[in-house]
Amino acid sequence: MPSDVLSNVLRTVRLTGAVFFYVEAAPPWAAVTSPKFRGVAQIMPGAGHLISYHVVTRGECYGIVKGISPVRLEAGDVIVFPHGDPHVMTSDPGIEALEVQIPFPTGVQKPFVLKEGPVEHPSQTTLVCGFLGCDARPFNPLLSTLPTVMHLKASTTPKAIWLNHFINYAAMESKEKTPGGEAVLAQLSELLFVEVVRIYLESLPAEQTGWLSGLRDRYIGQALSLMHERPAHPWGLEELAHDVGLSRSVLAERFMHLVGQPPMQYLSQWRMQIASGLLARGSGKIAQVAAESGYDSEAAFSRAFKKFVGVSPAEWRKQKTNTQKLEVSE
């Protein structure tokens, strides 16, 4: 059975989740939110990229990104902004939205409770809101294939029962704040994101291209599986094509059409992502990282890494180490 490429990618790009806010809002209300206005490090230390999401647990509202029609959300719906775009959450698309200065009090268990308008208003909307952090650099093939907005409508998805359990549990944990609640909500948010991606993958039209489309293709999915399962193997196009049951030319053409780049270029970039994680964790000498990333020599690895990432492996490790020390000191 082919290896689980999506799970492999999510682990390697260090997907981590957290629920930060439990919102109770009575109309009229509107707010501009963005994971960038307070800085990535203040919201989720160590994350190179932030994905925003909102789960509607009661009532209805709208999610809006500039250039895209407002998305109407009902209880049980989930909206995800994979690229971290500034967006508006509102009770009415016609209301002028103000930028929210999100409070981050220390010594208080998350999620923080935000209230807008009278308590127990008959038209009150409640939201569970949070972020997912991951690496965007040097290479995250999943992010590039996701749309600006992902809307999971509970009333039309066959997995609505599972989602309802998640939503009810998340709402309960958010309100009660029991010991271990932050960890539970973090894991739930990661599960939610993976489920949203899987449902999105199932809904893609047959003619759709992109990394996820390649993943579901019989031959390209197998090629990706082989490269992710054995990234340090000295793959060549001929061996890869033989193992998936295609000719070299057909594999190259099919891979390029679906994924958008040649197989060996994809493999080189994925090796850089693996290497960047090993370097950031301080895992062994650079020569060892080079070997685990599929390079015969430290010199060849260093040249390839600097060409793709823009800095040498040693400098990358230094930057990540300094960032981690700064975050700990803060």
N, C-alpha and C positions, 0 to 999 in steps of 0.2 A: 504494500500500500504506500502511495507517495506520502512524503512527510508533509506536515501542516505548515505551509509557507507563511500564511497569514499570522499564525501564532509565533512563528520564528521571527518575523519582522517586528511584531509588537513587543516581543521581549528585547530584541536587539536595540530598538529605538527607545527603550525604557519608558513604555507607557505607564503613567501613574495618574491616579485620579483623586479628586477630593470634592466634597460638597462644602461650599463656603457659606451659602445663604439659604434661609427659609424665609420666604417673602409672603406677607399677607397684605394685599392691596385692594382698596375699594375705589371704584371709578369716581371721577376721572383720574387716571394716572398714566405717566409715561416717563421713561428714563433711557438715556443713552448709556450703554455699557460697553466696556472694552477691557480685555486683559492687559492692555498695553499702557493705560494712562497712569498706573501706579508703578510700573516696572515689573518685569517677569520675576525677578528675585524676591520681591515683596509678596507676591501672590503664591508662588510655588517654587521654592529655592531649587536650583539645579536644572530647571526645565529650560530647554532652548526654544521651545515653542509651546504656546498655550491654545487649547481648543475650548471654546465656551459651550455650555449646554444648559438647557432649562427644561424641567419636567413640570407640566401643569397637573397639579393634584386636585384642584377644584376650580370651577368657573371656566372662564374663557379669556383669551387675550390675543394679541398679534405680535409677531416677530417681524422686524423690518430691517433689511440691509439696503443701502443705497444702490439703486439701479435694478432692484428686484421687487416684484409686486409683494405687498404685505401677505404674510402667511398667517391664516387664522388658526388658532390653537384652541382645542377643547380639553376638558379633563381627560387625562390619560395620554395626551400627546407629548411627544418629545421633539425638541428642536435643537440641532447641533450646528455650530459654526466652526467647521474644521480648520479654517485658515485664520481664525482669531479676528475676523473683521469687526470693527465697531458696529453696533447694531442697536436698534430701539426695541424695547419691550413695552407694550402699551395696551391700554383698554380700548383705545380708539385711534386708528391711523391718522385722524385729522388733528390730534392734539400735539401741540409743540412739546418736544421732549427736551429735558435738561440733562446735562452730564451729571452722573452720580459720583460723588466723592465717597467711595466705599470705605467704611471704617474697618480697621484691623486691630482691635484692642488686644493687648497681650494678656495672657493668663485666663482667657475665656475659651471654653470648649466650643469648637465649631459644630454645626453651622451657626453663624450669627443670624439673629432674627431681625428682620426689617419690616416695619409696619408703615403703611400709607393709607390714611383715611380712617373712618370710624371702624371700631372692632365689630365683628360679626354683622357686617353689612350684608344684606340679602344677595347682592351681586359681587361679593368679595371673590377675588381670585387668589389662590395660593400656589406658589412656585417653589420647587427645590432647584437651586441653581449652583453650578460649580464649574470646575475647570479640569481638563485633562492635560497633563504635561508630557512632552516627548521630545526627542531629538529631531531637529529638522536638518541639521548638518552633521556630517557631510552628505548623507544620502538617505532619504526616507521615501521609498517608492510609493508608499500608501498615500501620503498627503497629496502628492501631485495628481492623483487620480480621483480625489474626492471633490464634490461640488462646493460652491460657496455656502449653501444652506442644505441641510438634511432634515427633512420633516418626517417623522414617523407618526402616522395617524393611527391611534389605537383602534378606532372603529372599523378600519379596513384591513388590518393586518391579522393573519391567522394566528400570530403569536401574542395576541392581545391579553390572553389570560396570564401568561408569564409576565408581561409588562405591568399588568394591574397588580400582581403580587409585589413586583419591584417597587412600584409607585407607592403602594400602601405601606410597605416596609420602610421605604426611604422617608416618607412623611412621618411615620411613627418615631423613627430614630432621630429625625431632625427636631421634633418637638420635645421628646423626652430626655434626650442627651444623657443616655446611660453610659456607664464605664465601657470603654472600647468602641463607642459609637462612631468616633472619627474614622477608625480603621475599617469598621463595617461599611460605612458610607463610601469610603475610598474604593473598596473592592466592588461595591455595587455599581459605582459610576463607571469603573473599568468594564465590568460585565455589560452594562448598558451600552457603552460605546461599541464594543465588539458586536453586540447583537444588532445595533443600528447599521453597522458596516455590512454584516452578513445579509440582512434584509435588503439593503441597498444593492448588494451584489446579485442577489436573486432576482431583483427587479430590472436589471440592466437589459436593454433590448439586444437582440442578437447582433446587430450591426455596430454596437458600441465598441470603441477601442479604449486602450489604457491598461495600466498594470492589473487592475482587478479583472478586466476582460481576459487578459492573458492568463490569469490565475485559473479561470474556469474553463479555458480551452484545453481539450484533451492532451494535445501535444506540447503546447507552450507551458501549460500547468505542470506537466511532468518535467520539462526542461528546467523550469524554475525550482521545482522540488529537488532535483538532483544537485543543482548549484548551491542551494541553501543548505542541503543536507551535508555536502562535502565541499565547502567553499575553498579549502586549501588544496584541493585536488588539482593537478595540472590539466584542467579541462582544455580541450581544443574543440573547434566546431565539428570536426569529423566524428570524434568520439561521442559528443553530446547528441549529434544527429542520429548516430547509430543506436544509442541507448533509448531514444524516444521513438525510433522507427520511421524516421524521415531522411530524405537526402539532405546534404549540406545546404544546397541552394533553397530548397523548400523551407527548411527550418529557419534559415536566415531571413527569408522573405516574410514568413509568417510571424516570426518574433518581432521583426521591425514594424510590421503593420499593426500588431496588437499592442506591443509594449512601447514602441516609439524609438528604439535604439537596438543596435546589434547585440547578440547574446554575450559576446566576450566583453563588450563595453559595460554592459549591465553587471557582469560578474566582477569586473575591476572596481566599479563604484561600490558594489556591495561589500567587497573586501575592505574598502576604505572605511565603511561604516563599522565593520567589525573591529578593525584596527583602532579606530578613534575611541571606541568603548574600552578596549583593553588599555590603551594609553591613559585615558581619563581615570581608570581605576588603579593605575600604577602597577598593572599586572606584568611583572617581569621586565627584562631588558628589551631594548628596541629590537635587537636581533631575534629574540624569542617572539615578539609581536609580529615581526616580519614573517617568520616561519608559520605561525598560526594563521596568518592572513594569505598564505599561498605564494610567498616570495622566497627564492633560493638565497638571496643575499640581502643584507641590511642596506647596502648602497642602492640597489635597485628599488627596494621598498621605499626608502627615504625620498628618492627622486619622484616616484609615482605619487606618494602621499603629498609632497609639497606642490606638485603640479596640479593635483585635484583640489586639495584643501586650501592651499595658499600659504601655509606655513610648514616648517619641518615637523617631524614627529616629536622631537624634543620640545619645540616651542609650543606645540599643541598641548602636550602633557603639562608643561609649565603653566600655560594659561588656565587649564582646567583645575589644576591644583591650587592656584592662587584664588580662583573663583570660589572654590569649595572652602578655603580658609576664610575668605571674606564673609561668606554666608554664615559660617559657624560663629565668627566674631560678632556678627550683627544679632 
